[in-house]
Amino acid sequence: MVTVIPTLPYSIKKVANDIAKHINGKVGNIGYYLNELIIGIGNPDPNMERILRFNRKNVRKVYLVIEGTSVNTMTINNIKLYINTYKPEVYAPSKLSKFYLELMDIQINDVIHHAIELPEQYNQRFNPEIKIFSYGSGMLERKYPYFLEPMFKKMKEENKIYFYIKGGGNVRYRDYVSQYDETMYSNTDISEYYMNIDVFVNLSGTEGFGLMPLEAISYGIPTIIPDISIFRETILQYWNNYPLLVKSTGNYYIWKFGEWRIPVFEYDAMEMYDLMKQINEMSKEQYYNLKMQFIEKGRKMISEHYPLSLYDKFKL
């Protein structure tokens, strides 16, 4: 039996479920008695360590998929200790993650993109009376909700655009964003979430993979992304003249937050607002044509480049 152990974030748990489904495995927790093969997803955390330590005598092989570009001394040391202890094969979900991890002397066996299970039913809100623009992420510092304060204020002043906020995270940023938001949305049913929005907006200045924009595209949802390194790798190389791209300013810097060192690829919040406003003011025909691009071209991109068969590379 192959057991998949995820860390806490939604995207990592989603990946774990998809891997388990594809390999006919199970998603494990501390209550499981594990043996033979284990796949760990995400930076190793105390829960993953407890599970492996408890089952150490029974485990034949460990695979580890690390996602991230942020630098935290404690996290990096924990990863290295984990690798030295369990001798896993180590993978990254993107070339960008591989680059940063190898800068920190963590050797990567290969890159295996996270797969996206294409939903049978796509979003069919072709003619919404009020367009729902969704920020689909946790309120985390590295997701940069504060980075868009001018945009949020402008939206509030004009009272035209409504947001769903998806995910948990830092309470301070949750309170901040909620000043400009209409609805907080839980992750109890992610399919319901995607079926009830009209435009997905990614606010990050950095990502190790960026699962949710690809997931939104898989539902045929027009998705606004900034021109940052990870999306050049995961989306733009497969989609010439991507219609909802916010250009980078070209500025790059390292943002310090306590122990964390996070690379930031800057973009102009007001350019994102202008693009959102253009979508909001589209005629029914214009919005329909935009949506059909994502249903036809976007879903084709997902099915061709992010199939569940990517996990065959584990060679289990």
Salt bridges, closest charged atoms under 4 A:
ASP18 OD2 - LYS14 NZ 2.86
GLU49 OE2 - ARG53 NH1 3.41
GLU67 OE1 - HIS114 NE2 2.83
GLU89 OE2 - LYS61 NZ 3.46
GLU102 OE2 - LYS98 NZ 3.12
GLU117 OE2 - LYS21 NZ 2.41
GLU141 OE2 - ARG172 NH2 3.96
GLU149 OE2 - LYS153 NZ 3.41
GLU158 OE2 - LYS154 NZ 3.86
GLU158 OE1 - LYS160 NZ 3.93
ASP198 OD1 - ARG125 NE 2.68
GLU207 OE1 - ARG142 NH1 3.65
GLU207 OE2 - LYS143 NZ 2.75
GLU215 OE2 - LYS14 NZ 3.56
ASP227 OD1 - ARG232 NE 2.88
GLU281 OE2 - LYS160 NZ 3.35
GLU304 OE2 - LYS300 NZ 2.61
GLU304 OE1 - HIS305 NE2 3.99
ASP312 OD1 - HIS22 NE2 2.85
